[in-house]
Amino acid sequence: MIDRDTEIKVVALLVQINFSMVIDRKHPLTEQVIEVVKKMEPVDQQILMLKYLHIDSDSTSHTQIYNDMGLTEAVYRNSRLRGLTNLTKEMDFPFTITMKKRKRYSKKQ
């Protein structure tokens, strides 16, 4: 998974792409982002499309999306972050990507 700083940068870029779509201008990464999103798992794809790549997405809350999709908040959050992580891995974004280190849990005996 991506770290919080990278998540903020990716979301900011998606907001820029969305704004370009709303004002009917072309952002250089729009087509590439949409192609990558279309290859994702259906739930991840739907979340990213509804929250970031739909004309009305700026007025759509996370809560509204996960309620409309029939997901729990935790499932929505994990799917959204998985989608953003996969998008980050597939794209050549103009900023540094930082991945979170997975926590390793050891079994206590």
Steps between C-alpha positions, in 0.01 A plus 500: 500500500605858443580729790278795598716763325491309171125446539451877534709564188313239292161628614606860421597391149167317457320817612692698235402244236137518614503879486638483147215268405241732658621807309537292185876531478743218443746408773807318365448200729120459466494223241784307660338516847162387365660207314678385817182535708301297245738205555444493877276276704136607455455636855828697494415630153151612600627678810767696313264586217226622735727691738755651263420454131129575477372848410312532832767334713601819680161506671492127576614399848679182592207410726250542218705276271548212743136515607381502136732208421388305807852484646620544853727795568797266554447311173457832315816647654708190419367480142559871444858480628563183296374682190718805569800273565447308175456826311823631651690184402376515139548871436812710456394779735705820518581455870674256730302194603545359849362161594407411856699223656277214599491429868618155588328337790658212676303239682557515870545167665 
